[in-house]
Amino acid sequence: MKFVDFQACLRRDLLDIEQILAGPASIEKPEQLPALILAYVGDAVFSLHFRTAMLAVEGNKVQVLHTLLARMASAPFQAQALHCIEASLTEVELAVVRRGRNAKSRVPRNASIAEYRSSTALEALLGYLYLSRQQSRLEQILQQVAGSMCRSLLAEAEGGAKA
């Protein structure tokens, strides 16, 4: 979409913006949303969950929290976390993961294609669970993801200490 077209759409939508932003969106069938939209929401869910969970870490030093979250939000860490939890997913969740993994998008230079696609799949799953209001399942998955990431960070730290 060209910027001029975007501006025209934005002007049209501004008429309803107050109502749109006033309350949470009600998505009737989140499973029908495009995988990249689910991943977009899932990225926000991931970020908010881990930002609030890490408030007790490092005495609230923002730079340390930011660095830790950036590492956890990286494609390699998210891909590894998805691999660790895949066996515990339901058929519906696995279908969302497949759609997220197959979604076509630009891959950044700092990740392999497989890692980036898997991280997108994890984010799509989180977005789906959030939008379908499956809060307890979302928390369960986030807990598993956190455990996987903490184990990876610990192994990484121990490997660095041995060198």
Chimera marker file (.cmm) of the C-alpha trace (Angstrom):
<marker_set name="trace">
<marker id="1" x="0.000" y="0.000" z="0.000" r="1" g="1" b="0" radius="0.5"/>
<marker id="2" x="1.375" y="3.375" z="-0.951" r="1" g="1" b="0" radius="0.5"/>
<marker id="3" x="1.636" y="6.058" z="1.698" r="1" g="1" b="0" radius="0.5"/>
<marker id="4" x="-0.959" y="8.249" z="-0.054" r="1" g="1" b="0" radius="0.5"/>
<marker id="5" x="-3.429" y="5.355" z="-0.016" r="1" g="1" b="0" radius="0.5"/>
<marker id="6" x="-2.603" y="4.709" z="3.629" r="1" g="1" b="0" radius="0.5"/>
<marker id="7" x="-3.343" y="8.350" z="4.476" r="1" g="1" b="0" radius="0.5"/>
<marker id="8" x="-6.698" y="8.161" z="2.683" r="1" g="1" b="0" radius="0.5"/>
<marker id="9" x="-7.630" y="5.009" z="4.621" r="1" g="1" b="0" radius="0.5"/>
<marker id="10" x="-6.503" y="6.617" z="7.858" r="1" g="1" b="0" radius="0.5"/>
<marker id="11" x="-8.632" y="9.728" z="7.218" r="1" g="1" b="0" radius="0.5"/>
<marker id="12" x="-11.633" y="7.493" z="6.548" r="1" g="1" b="0" radius="0.5"/>
<marker id="13" x="-11.014" y="5.462" z="9.691" r="1" g="1" b="0" radius="0.5"/>
<marker id="14" x="-10.441" y="8.485" z="11.926" r="1" g="1" b="0" radius="0.5"/>
<marker id="15" x="-14.174" y="9.069" z="11.911" r="1" g="1" b="0" radius="0.5"/>
<marker id="16" x="-14.596" y="5.871" z="13.958" r="1" g="1" b="0" radius="0.5"/>
<marker id="17" x="-11.319" y="5.973" z="15.870" r="1" g="1" b="0" radius="0.5"/>
<marker id="18" x="-12.756" y="7.023" z="19.209" r="1" g="1" b="0" radius="0.5"/>
<marker id="19" x="-15.150" y="4.085" z="19.246" r="1" g="1" b="0" radius="0.5"/>
<marker id="20" x="-12.449" y="1.720" z="18.023" r="1" g="1" b="0" radius="0.5"/>
<marker id="21" x="-9.969" y="2.725" z="20.716" r="1" g="1" b="0" radius="0.5"/>
<marker id="22" x="-12.518" y="3.048" z="23.531" r="1" g="1" b="0" radius="0.5"/>
<marker id="23" x="-12.692" y="-0.653" z="24.305" r="1" g="1" b="0" radius="0.5"/>
<marker id="24" x="-11.115" y="-4.020" z="23.590" r="1" g="1" b="0" radius="0.5"/>
<marker id="25" x="-11.758" y="-5.490" z="20.192" r="1" g="1" b="0" radius="0.5"/>
<marker id="26" x="-14.260" y="-8.287" z="19.999" r="1" g="1" b="0" radius="0.5"/>
<marker id="27" x="-12.971" y="-10.807" z="17.492" r="1" g="1" b="0" radius="0.5"/>
<marker id="28" x="-15.569" y="-13.466" z="16.821" r="1" g="1" b="0" radius="0.5"/>
<marker id="29" x="-13.375" y="-15.917" z="14.889" r="1" g="1" b="0" radius="0.5"/>
<marker id="30" x="-9.682" y="-15.258" z="15.562" r="1" g="1" b="0" radius="0.5"/>
<marker id="31" x="-8.755" y="-18.521" z="13.824" r="1" g="1" b="0" radius="0.5"/>
<marker id="32" x="-9.829" y="-16.878" z="10.552" r="1" g="1" b="0" radius="0.5"/>
<marker id="33" x="-7.480" y="-13.908" z="10.909" r="1" g="1" b="0" radius="0.5"/>
<marker id="34" x="-4.311" y="-13.929" z="8.789" r="1" g="1" b="0" radius="0.5"/>
<marker id="35" x="-1.381" y="-15.557" z="10.566" r="1" g="1" b="0" radius="0.5"/>
<marker id="36" x="0.692" y="-12.370" z="10.439" r="1" g="1" b="0" radius="0.5"/>
<marker id="37" x="-2.088" y="-10.454" z="12.218" r="1" g="1" b="0" radius="0.5"/>
<marker id="38" x="-2.148" y="-13.125" z="14.927" r="1" g="1" b="0" radius="0.5"/>
<marker id="39" x="1.651" y="-12.846" z="15.186" r="1" g="1" b="0" radius="0.5"/>
<marker id="40" x="1.391" y="-9.049" z="15.435" r="1" g="1" b="0" radius="0.5"/>
<marker id="41" x="-0.922" y="-9.377" z="18.433" r="1" g="1" b="0" radius="0.5"/>
<marker id="42" x="1.118" y="-12.267" z="19.837" r="1" g="1" b="0" radius="0.5"/>
<marker id="43" x="4.278" y="-10.175" z="19.754" r="1" g="1" b="0" radius="0.5"/>
<marker id="44" x="2.551" y="-7.583" z="21.943" r="1" g="1" b="0" radius="0.5"/>
<marker id="45" x="1.245" y="-10.289" z="24.289" r="1" g="1" b="0" radius="0.5"/>
<marker id="46" x="4.736" y="-11.791" z="24.594" r="1" g="1" b="0" radius="0.5"/>
<marker id="47" x="6.337" y="-8.422" z="25.221" r="1" g="1" b="0" radius="0.5"/>
<marker id="48" x="3.804" y="-7.255" z="27.797" r="1" g="1" b="0" radius="0.5"/>
<marker id="49" x="3.850" y="-10.578" z="29.648" r="1" g="1" b="0" radius="0.5"/>
<marker id="50" x="7.622" y="-10.733" z="29.949" r="1" g="1" b="0" radius="0.5"/>
<marker id="51" x="8.060" y="-7.009" z="30.644" r="1" g="1" b="0" radius="0.5"/>
<marker id="52" x="5.682" y="-7.172" z="33.587" r="1" g="1" b="0" radius="0.5"/>
<marker id="53" x="7.062" y="-10.510" z="34.795" r="1" g="1" b="0" radius="0.5"/>
<marker id="54" x="10.612" y="-9.146" z="34.803" r="1" g="1" b="0" radius="0.5"/>
<marker id="55" x="9.839" y="-6.129" z="36.969" r="1" g="1" b="0" radius="0.5"/>
<marker id="56" x="11.236" y="-7.991" z="39.964" r="1" g="1" b="0" radius="0.5"/>
<marker id="57" x="14.492" y="-8.736" z="38.129" r="1" g="1" b="0" radius="0.5"/>
<marker id="58" x="17.613" y="-6.603" z="38.496" r="1" g="1" b="0" radius="0.5"/>
<marker id="59" x="16.048" y="-3.959" z="40.711" r="1" g="1" b="0" radius="0.5"/>
<marker id="60" x="14.124" y="-2.451" z="37.811" r="1" g="1" b="0" radius="0.5"/>
<marker id="61" x="17.217" y="-1.337" z="35.885" r="1" g="1" b="0" radius="0.5"/>
<marker id="62" x="15.633" y="-0.500" z="32.542" r="1" g="1" b="0" radius="0.5"/>
<marker id="63" x="18.733" y="-1.167" z="30.448" r="1" g="1" b="0" radius="0.5"/>
<marker id="64" x="19.183" y="-4.646" z="31.952" r="1" g="1" b="0" radius="0.5"/>
<marker id="65" x="15.475" y="-5.421" z="31.506" r="1" g="1" b="0" radius="0.5"/>
<marker id="66" x="15.550" y="-4.199" z="27.911" r="1" g="1" b="0" radius="0.5"/>
<marker id="67" x="18.644" y="-6.259" z="27.068" r="1" g="1" b="0" radius="0.5"/>
<marker id="68" x="17.161" y="-9.387" z="28.638" r="1" g="1" b="0" radius="0.5"/>
<marker id="69" x="13.818" y="-8.957" z="26.892" r="1" g="1" b="0" radius="0.5"/>
<marker id="70" x="15.497" y="-8.288" z="23.550" r="1" g="1" b="0" radius="0.5"/>
<marker id="71" x="17.406" y="-11.553" z="23.910" r="1" g="1" b="0" radius="0.5"/>
<marker id="72" x="14.247" y="-13.461" z="24.856" r="1" g="1" b="0" radius="0.5"/>
<marker id="73" x="12.274" y="-11.893" z="22.005" r="1" g="1" b="0" radius="0.5"/>
<marker id="74" x="14.903" y="-12.893" z="19.448" r="1" g="1" b="0" radius="0.5"/>
<marker id="75" x="13.950" y="-15.348" z="16.747" r="1" g="1" b="0" radius="0.5"/>
<marker id="76" x="16.415" y="-18.051" z="17.870" r="1" g="1" b="0" radius="0.5"/>
<marker id="77" x="15.105" y="-18.040" z="21.464" r="1" g="1" b="0" radius="0.5"/>
<marker id="78" x="11.456" y="-18.006" z="20.409" r="1" g="1" b="0" radius="0.5"/>
<marker id="79" x="12.049" y="-20.768" z="17.865" r="1" g="1" b="0" radius="0.5"/>
<marker id="80" x="13.762" y="-22.912" z="20.495" r="1" g="1" b="0" radius="0.5"/>
<marker id="81" x="10.887" y="-22.272" z="22.931" r="1" g="1" b="0" radius="0.5"/>
<marker id="82" x="8.325" y="-23.295" z="20.321" r="1" g="1" b="0" radius="0.5"/>
<marker id="83" x="10.233" y="-26.507" z="19.672" r="1" g="1" b="0" radius="0.5"/>
<marker id="84" x="10.149" y="-27.290" z="23.417" r="1" g="1" b="0" radius="0.5"/>
<marker id="85" x="6.377" y="-26.811" z="23.761" r="1" g="1" b="0" radius="0.5"/>
<marker id="86" x="5.115" y="-28.234" z="20.457" r="1" g="1" b="0" radius="0.5"/>
<marker id="87" x="4.485" y="-31.700" z="21.880" r="1" g="1" b="0" radius="0.5"/>
<marker id="88" x="2.026" y="-30.236" z="24.408" r="1" g="1" b="0" radius="0.5"/>
<marker id="89" x="-0.083" y="-28.356" z="21.853" r="1" g="1" b="0" radius="0.5"/>
<marker id="90" x="-3.591" y="-29.319" z="20.760" r="1" g="1" b="0" radius="0.5"/>
<marker id="91" x="-4.503" y="-29.983" z="17.130" r="1" g="1" b="0" radius="0.5"/>
<marker id="92" x="-6.110" y="-26.537" z="16.815" r="1" g="1" b="0" radius="0.5"/>
<marker id="93" x="-3.015" y="-24.885" z="18.290" r="1" g="1" b="0" radius="0.5"/>
<marker id="94" x="-0.743" y="-26.882" z="15.968" r="1" g="1" b="0" radius="0.5"/>
<marker id="95" x="-2.832" y="-25.697" z="13.004" r="1" g="1" b="0" radius="0.5"/>
<marker id="96" x="-2.292" y="-22.067" z="14.098" r="1" g="1" b="0" radius="0.5"/>
<marker id="97" x="1.438" y="-22.776" z="14.490" r="1" g="1" b="0" radius="0.5"/>
<marker id="98" x="1.596" y="-24.269" z="10.968" r="1" g="1" b="0" radius="0.5"/>
<marker id="99" x="-0.160" y="-21.214" z="9.531" r="1" g="1" b="0" radius="0.5"/>
<marker id="100" x="2.233" y="-18.917" z="11.378" r="1" g="1" b="0" radius="0.5"/>
<marker id="101" x="5.252" y="-20.885" z="10.219" r="1" g="1" b="0" radius="0.5"/>
<marker id="102" x="4.054" y="-20.786" z="6.597" r="1" g="1" b="0" radius="0.5"/>
<marker id="103" x="3.212" y="-17.064" z="6.585" r="1" g="1" b="0" radius="0.5"/>
<marker id="104" x="5.291" y="-15.170" z="4.071" r="1" g="1" b="0" radius="0.5"/>
<marker id="105" x="7.195" y="-12.185" z="5.435" r="1" g="1" b="0" radius="0.5"/>
<marker id="106" x="10.601" y="-10.590" z="5.215" r="1" g="1" b="0" radius="0.5"/>
<marker id="107" x="13.237" y="-12.343" z="7.288" r="1" g="1" b="0" radius="0.5"/>
<marker id="108" x="15.683" y="-10.054" z="9.110" r="1" g="1" b="0" radius="0.5"/>
<marker id="109" x="19.398" y="-10.606" z="8.653" r="1" g="1" b="0" radius="0.5"/>
<marker id="110" x="20.019" y="-11.616" z="12.262" r="1" g="1" b="0" radius="0.5"/>
<marker id="111" x="17.960" y="-14.831" z="12.053" r="1" g="1" b="0" radius="0.5"/>
<marker id="112" x="17.776" y="-17.873" z="9.851" r="1" g="1" b="0" radius="0.5"/>
<marker id="113" x="14.630" y="-18.399" z="7.811" r="1" g="1" b="0" radius="0.5"/>
<marker id="114" x="13.637" y="-21.420" z="9.924" r="1" g="1" b="0" radius="0.5"/>
<marker id="115" x="14.141" y="-19.546" z="13.202" r="1" g="1" b="0" radius="0.5"/>
<marker id="116" x="12.201" y="-16.524" z="12.028" r="1" g="1" b="0" radius="0.5"/>
<marker id="117" x="9.322" y="-18.614" z="10.721" r="1" g="1" b="0" radius="0.5"/>
<marker id="118" x="9.169" y="-20.551" z="14.006" r="1" g="1" b="0" radius="0.5"/>
<marker id="119" x="9.227" y="-17.368" z="16.087" r="1" g="1" b="0" radius="0.5"/>
<marker id="120" x="6.385" y="-16.012" z="13.934" r="1" g="1" b="0" radius="0.5"/>
<marker id="121" x="4.524" y="-19.279" z="14.564" r="1" g="1" b="0" radius="0.5"/>
<marker id="122" x="4.944" y="-18.899" z="18.344" r="1" g="1" b="0" radius="0.5"/>
<marker id="123" x="3.717" y="-15.309" z="18.216" r="1" g="1" b="0" radius="0.5"/>
<marker id="124" x="0.736" y="-16.365" z="16.066" r="1" g="1" b="0" radius="0.5"/>
<marker id="125" x="-0.159" y="-18.973" z="18.684" r="1" g="1" b="0" radius="0.5"/>
<marker id="126" x="0.013" y="-16.401" z="21.483" r="1" g="1" b="0" radius="0.5"/>
<marker id="127" x="-2.087" y="-13.972" z="19.455" r="1" g="1" b="0" radius="0.5"/>
<marker id="128" x="-4.666" y="-16.651" z="18.724" r="1" g="1" b="0" radius="0.5"/>
<marker id="129" x="-4.961" y="-17.674" z="22.374" r="1" g="1" b="0" radius="0.5"/>
<marker id="130" x="-5.273" y="-14.043" z="23.469" r="1" g="1" b="0" radius="0.5"/>
<marker id="131" x="-7.890" y="-13.113" z="20.865" r="1" g="1" b="0" radius="0.5"/>
<marker id="132" x="-9.901" y="-16.276" z="21.489" r="1" g="1" b="0" radius="0.5"/>
<marker id="133" x="-9.902" y="-15.357" z="25.197" r="1" g="1" b="0" radius="0.5"/>
<marker id="134" x="-8.268" y="-18.594" z="26.327" r="1" g="1" b="0" radius="0.5"/>
<marker id="135" x="-6.498" y="-16.881" z="29.224" r="1" g="1" b="0" radius="0.5"/>
<marker id="136" x="-5.654" y="-19.968" z="31.290" r="1" g="1" b="0" radius="0.5"/>
<marker id="137" x="-4.203" y="-21.780" z="28.255" r="1" g="1" b="0" radius="0.5"/>
<marker id="138" x="-2.284" y="-18.631" z="27.278" r="1" g="1" b="0" radius="0.5"/>
<marker id="139" x="-0.780" y="-18.433" z="30.772" r="1" g="1" b="0" radius="0.5"/>
<marker id="140" x="0.106" y="-22.133" z="30.636" r="1" g="1" b="0" radius="0.5"/>
<marker id="141" x="1.892" y="-21.718" z="27.290" r="1" g="1" b="0" radius="0.5"/>
<marker id="142" x="3.680" y="-18.559" z="28.469" r="1" g="1" b="0" radius="0.5"/>
<marker id="143" x="4.855" y="-20.423" z="31.570" r="1" g="1" b="0" radius="0.5"/>
<marker id="144" x="6.269" y="-23.225" z="29.403" r="1" g="1" b="0" radius="0.5"/>
<marker id="145" x="7.926" y="-20.678" z="27.104" r="1" g="1" b="0" radius="0.5"/>
<marker id="146" x="9.444" y="-18.867" z="30.102" r="1" g="1" b="0" radius="0.5"/>
<marker id="147" x="10.823" y="-22.129" z="31.468" r="1" g="1" b="0" radius="0.5"/>
<marker id="148" x="12.391" y="-23.018" z="28.135" r="1" g="1" b="0" radius="0.5"/>
<marker id="149" x="13.924" y="-19.574" z="27.741" r="1" g="1" b="0" radius="0.5"/>
<marker id="150" x="15.288" y="-19.507" z="31.289" r="1" g="1" b="0" radius="0.5"/>
<marker id="151" x="16.941" y="-22.882" z="30.755" r="1" g="1" b="0" radius="0.5"/>
<marker id="152" x="18.474" y="-21.586" z="27.497" r="1" g="1" b="0" radius="0.5"/>
<marker id="153" x="19.715" y="-18.387" z="29.151" r="1" g="1" b="0" radius="0.5"/>
<marker id="154" x="21.205" y="-20.394" z="32.014" r="1" g="1" b="0" radius="0.5"/>
<marker id="155" x="22.961" y="-22.791" z="29.640" r="1" g="1" b="0" radius="0.5"/>
<marker id="156" x="24.253" y="-19.821" z="27.655" r="1" g="1" b="0" radius="0.5"/>
<marker id="157" x="25.547" y="-18.128" z="30.836" r="1" g="1" b="0" radius="0.5"/>
<marker id="158" x="27.216" y="-21.339" z="32.055" r="1" g="1" b="0" radius="0.5"/>
<marker id="159" x="28.806" y="-21.858" z="28.654" r="1" g="1" b="0" radius="0.5"/>
<marker id="160" x="30.183" y="-18.297" z="28.742" r="1" g="1" b="0" radius="0.5"/>
<marker id="161" x="31.531" y="-18.780" z="32.260" r="1" g="1" b="0" radius="0.5"/>
<marker id="162" x="33.465" y="-21.898" z="31.221" r="1" g="1" b="0" radius="0.5"/>
<marker id="163" x="35.184" y="-20.153" z="28.297" r="1" g="1" b="0" radius="0.5"/>
<link id1="1" id2="2" r="1" g="1" b="0" radius="0.2"/>
<link id1="2" id2="3" r="1" g="1" b="0" radius="0.2"/>
<link id1="3" id2="4" r="1" g="1" b="0" radius="0.2"/>
<link id1="4" id2="5" r="1" g="1" b="0" radius="0.2"/>
<link id1="5" id2="6" r="1" g="1" b="0" radius="0.2"/>
<link id1="6" id2="7" r="1" g="1" b="0" radius="0.2"/>
<link id1="7" id2="8" r="1" g="1" b="0" radius="0.2"/>
<link id1="8" id2="9" r="1" g="1" b="0" radius="0.2"/>
<link id1="9" id2="10" r="1" g="1" b="0" radius="0.2"/>
<link id1="10" id2="11" r="1" g="1" b="0" radius="0.2"/>
<link id1="11" id2="12" r="1" g="1" b="0" radius="0.2"/>
<link id1="12" id2="13" r="1" g="1" b="0" radius="0.2"/>
<link id1="13" id2="14" r="1" g="1" b="0" radius="0.2"/>
<link id1="14" id2="15" r="1" g="1" b="0" radius="0.2"/>
<link id1="15" id2="16" r="1" g="1" b="0" radius="0.2"/>
<link id1="16" id2="17" r="1" g="1" b="0" radius="0.2"/>
<link id1="17" id2="18" r="1" g="1" b="0" radius="0.2"/>
<link id1="18" id2="19" r="1" g="1" b="0" radius="0.2"/>
<link id1="19" id2="20" r="1" g="1" b="0" radius="0.2"/>
<link id1="20" id2="21" r="1" g="1" b="0" radius="0.2"/>
<link id1="21" id2="22" r="1" g="1" b="0" radius="0.2"/>
<link id1="22" id2="23" r="1" g="1" b="0" radius="0.2"/>
<link id1="23" id2="24" r="1" g="1" b="0" radius="0.2"/>
<link id1="24" id2="25" r="1" g="1" b="0" radius="0.2"/>
<link id1="25" id2="26" r="1" g="1" b="0" radius="0.2"/>
<link id1="26" id2="27" r="1" g="1" b="0" radius="0.2"/>
<link id1="27" id2="28" r="1" g="1" b="0" radius="0.2"/>
<link id1="28" id2="29" r="1" g="1" b="0" radius="0.2"/>
<link id1="29" id2="30" r="1" g="1" b="0" radius="0.2"/>
<link id1="30" id2="31" r="1" g="1" b="0" radius="0.2"/>
<link id1="31" id2="32" r="1" g="1" b="0" radius="0.2"/>
<link id1="32" id2="33" r="1" g="1" b="0" radius="0.2"/>
<link id1="33" id2="34" r="1" g="1" b="0" radius="0.2"/>
<link id1="34" id2="35" r="1" g="1" b="0" radius="0.2"/>
<link id1="35" id2="36" r="1" g="1" b="0" radius="0.2"/>
<link id1="36" id2="37" r="1" g="1" b="0" radius="0.2"/>
<link id1="37" id2="38" r="1" g="1" b="0" radius="0.2"/>
<link id1="38" id2="39" r="1" g="1" b="0" radius="0.2"/>
<link id1="39" id2="40" r="1" g="1" b="0" radius="0.2"/>
<link id1="40" id2="41" r="1" g="1" b="0" radius="0.2"/>
<link id1="41" id2="42" r="1" g="1" b="0" radius="0.2"/>
<link id1="42" id2="43" r="1" g="1" b="0" radius="0.2"/>
<link id1="43" id2="44" r="1" g="1" b="0" radius="0.2"/>
<link id1="44" id2="45" r="1" g="1" b="0" radius="0.2"/>
<link id1="45" id2="46" r="1" g="1" b="0" radius="0.2"/>
<link id1="46" id2="47" r="1" g="1" b="0" radius="0.2"/>
<link id1="47" id2="48" r="1" g="1" b="0" radius="0.2"/>
<link id1="48" id2="49" r="1" g="1" b="0" radius="0.2"/>
<link id1="49" id2="50" r="1" g="1" b="0" radius="0.2"/>
<link id1="50" id2="51" r="1" g="1" b="0" radius="0.2"/>
<link id1="51" id2="52" r="1" g="1" b="0" radius="0.2"/>
<link id1="52" id2="53" r="1" g="1" b="0" radius="0.2"/>
<link id1="53" id2="54" r="1" g="1" b="0" radius="0.2"/>
<link id1="54" id2="55" r="1" g="1" b="0" radius="0.2"/>
<link id1="55" id2="56" r="1" g="1" b="0" radius="0.2"/>
<link id1="56" id2="57" r="1" g="1" b="0" radius="0.2"/>
<link id1="57" id2="58" r="1" g="1" b="0" radius="0.2"/>
<link id1="58" id2="59" r="1" g="1" b="0" radius="0.2"/>
<link id1="59" id2="60" r="1" g="1" b="0" radius="0.2"/>
<link id1="60" id2="61" r="1" g="1" b="0" radius="0.2"/>
<link id1="61" id2="62" r="1" g="1" b="0" radius="0.2"/>
<link id1="62" id2="63" r="1" g="1" b="0" radius="0.2"/>
<link id1="63" id2="64" r="1" g="1" b="0" radius="0.2"/>
<link id1="64" id2="65" r="1" g="1" b="0" radius="0.2"/>
<link id1="65" id2="66" r="1" g="1" b="0" radius="0.2"/>
<link id1="66" id2="67" r="1" g="1" b="0" radius="0.2"/>
<link id1="67" id2="68" r="1" g="1" b="0" radius="0.2"/>
<link id1="68" id2="69" r="1" g="1" b="0" radius="0.2"/>
<link id1="69" id2="70" r="1" g="1" b="0" radius="0.2"/>
<link id1="70" id2="71" r="1" g="1" b="0" radius="0.2"/>
<link id1="71" id2="72" r="1" g="1" b="0" radius="0.2"/>
<link id1="72" id2="73" r="1" g="1" b="0" radius="0.2"/>
<link id1="73" id2="74" r="1" g="1" b="0" radius="0.2"/>
<link id1="74" id2="75" r="1" g="1" b="0" radius="0.2"/>
<link id1="75" id2="76" r="1" g="1" b="0" radius="0.2"/>
<link id1="76" id2="77" r="1" g="1" b="0" radius="0.2"/>
<link id1="77" id2="78" r="1" g="1" b="0" radius="0.2"/>
<link id1="78" id2="79" r="1" g="1" b="0" radius="0.2"/>
<link id1="79" id2="80" r="1" g="1" b="0" radius="0.2"/>
<link id1="80" id2="81" r="1" g="1" b="0" radius="0.2"/>
<link id1="81" id2="82" r="1" g="1" b="0" radius="0.2"/>
<link id1="82" id2="83" r="1" g="1" b="0" radius="0.2"/>
<link id1="83" id2="84" r="1" g="1" b="0" radius="0.2"/>
<link id1="84" id2="85" r="1" g="1" b="0" radius="0.2"/>
<link id1="85" id2="86" r="1" g="1" b="0" radius="0.2"/>
<link id1="86" id2="87" r="1" g="1" b="0" radius="0.2"/>
<link id1="87" id2="88" r="1" g="1" b="0" radius="0.2"/>
<link id1="88" id2="89" r="1" g="1" b="0" radius="0.2"/>
<link id1="89" id2="90" r="1" g="1" b="0" radius="0.2"/>
<link id1="90" id2="91" r="1" g="1" b="0" radius="0.2"/>
<link id1="91" id2="92" r="1" g="1" b="0" radius="0.2"/>
<link id1="92" id2="93" r="1" g="1" b="0" radius="0.2"/>
<link id1="93" id2="94" r="1" g="1" b="0" radius="0.2"/>
<link id1="94" id2="95" r="1" g="1" b="0" radius="0.2"/>
<link id1="95" id2="96" r="1" g="1" b="0" radius="0.2"/>
<link id1="96" id2="97" r="1" g="1" b="0" radius="0.2"/>
<link id1="97" id2="98" r="1" g="1" b="0" radius="0.2"/>
<link id1="98" id2="99" r="1" g="1" b="0" radius="0.2"/>
<link id1="99" id2="100" r="1" g="1" b="0" radius="0.2"/>
<link id1="100" id2="101" r="1" g="1" b="0" radius="0.2"/>
<link id1="101" id2="102" r="1" g="1" b="0" radius="0.2"/>
<link id1="102" id2="103" r="1" g="1" b="0" radius="0.2"/>
<link id1="103" id2="104" r="1" g="1" b="0" radius="0.2"/>
<link id1="104" id2="105" r="1" g="1" b="0" radius="0.2"/>
<link id1="105" id2="106" r="1" g="1" b="0" radius="0.2"/>
<link id1="106" id2="107" r="1" g="1" b="0" radius="0.2"/>
<link id1="107" id2="108" r="1" g="1" b="0" radius="0.2"/>
<link id1="108" id2="109" r="1" g="1" b="0" radius="0.2"/>
<link id1="109" id2="110" r="1" g="1" b="0" radius="0.2"/>
<link id1="110" id2="111" r="1" g="1" b="0" radius="0.2"/>
<link id1="111" id2="112" r="1" g="1" b="0" radius="0.2"/>
<link id1="112" id2="113" r="1" g="1" b="0" radius="0.2"/>
<link id1="113" id2="114" r="1" g="1" b="0" radius="0.2"/>
<link id1="114" id2="115" r="1" g="1" b="0" radius="0.2"/>
<link id1="115" id2="116" r="1" g="1" b="0" radius="0.2"/>
<link id1="116" id2="117" r="1" g="1" b="0" radius="0.2"/>
<link id1="117" id2="118" r="1" g="1" b="0" radius="0.2"/>
<link id1="118" id2="119" r="1" g="1" b="0" radius="0.2"/>
<link id1="119" id2="120" r="1" g="1" b="0" radius="0.2"/>
<link id1="120" id2="121" r="1" g="1" b="0" radius="0.2"/>
<link id1="121" id2="122" r="1" g="1" b="0" radius="0.2"/>
<link id1="122" id2="123" r="1" g="1" b="0" radius="0.2"/>
<link id1="123" id2="124" r="1" g="1" b="0" radius="0.2"/>
<link id1="124" id2="125" r="1" g="1" b="0" radius="0.2"/>
<link id1="125" id2="126" r="1" g="1" b="0" radius="0.2"/>
<link id1="126" id2="127" r="1" g="1" b="0" radius="0.2"/>
<link id1="127" id2="128" r="1" g="1" b="0" radius="0.2"/>
<link id1="128" id2="129" r="1" g="1" b="0" radius="0.2"/>
<link id1="129" id2="130" r="1" g="1" b="0" radius="0.2"/>
<link id1="130" id2="131" r="1" g="1" b="0" radius="0.2"/>
<link id1="131" id2="132" r="1" g="1" b="0" radius="0.2"/>
<link id1="132" id2="133" r="1" g="1" b="0" radius="0.2"/>
<link id1="133" id2="134" r="1" g="1" b="0" radius="0.2"/>
<link id1="134" id2="135" r="1" g="1" b="0" radius="0.2"/>
<link id1="135" id2="136" r="1" g="1" b="0" radius="0.2"/>
<link id1="136" id2="137" r="1" g="1" b="0" radius="0.2"/>
<link id1="137" id2="138" r="1" g="1" b="0" radius="0.2"/>
<link id1="138" id2="139" r="1" g="1" b="0" radius="0.2"/>
<link id1="139" id2="140" r="1" g="1" b="0" radius="0.2"/>
<link id1="140" id2="141" r="1" g="1" b="0" radius="0.2"/>
<link id1="141" id2="142" r="1" g="1" b="0" radius="0.2"/>
<link id1="142" id2="143" r="1" g="1" b="0" radius="0.2"/>
<link id1="143" id2="144" r="1" g="1" b="0" radius="0.2"/>
<link id1="144" id2="145" r="1" g="1" b="0" radius="0.2"/>
<link id1="145" id2="146" r="1" g="1" b="0" radius="0.2"/>
<link id1="146" id2="147" r="1" g="1" b="0" radius="0.2"/>
<link id1="147" id2="148" r="1" g="1" b="0" radius="0.2"/>
<link id1="148" id2="149" r="1" g="1" b="0" radius="0.2"/>
<link id1="149" id2="150" r="1" g="1" b="0" radius="0.2"/>
<link id1="150" id2="151" r="1" g="1" b="0" radius="0.2"/>
<link id1="151" id2="152" r="1" g="1" b="0" radius="0.2"/>
<link id1="152" id2="153" r="1" g="1" b="0" radius="0.2"/>
<link id1="153" id2="154" r="1" g="1" b="0" radius="0.2"/>
<link id1="154" id2="155" r="1" g="1" b="0" radius="0.2"/>
<link id1="155" id2="156" r="1" g="1" b="0" radius="0.2"/>
<link id1="156" id2="157" r="1" g="1" b="0" radius="0.2"/>
<link id1="157" id2="158" r="1" g="1" b="0" radius="0.2"/>
<link id1="158" id2="159" r="1" g="1" b="0" radius="0.2"/>
<link id1="159" id2="160" r="1" g="1" b="0" radius="0.2"/>
<link id1="160" id2="161" r="1" g="1" b="0" radius="0.2"/>
<link id1="161" id2="162" r="1" g="1" b="0" radius="0.2"/>
<link id1="162" id2="163" r="1" g="1" b="0" radius="0.2"/>
</marker_set>
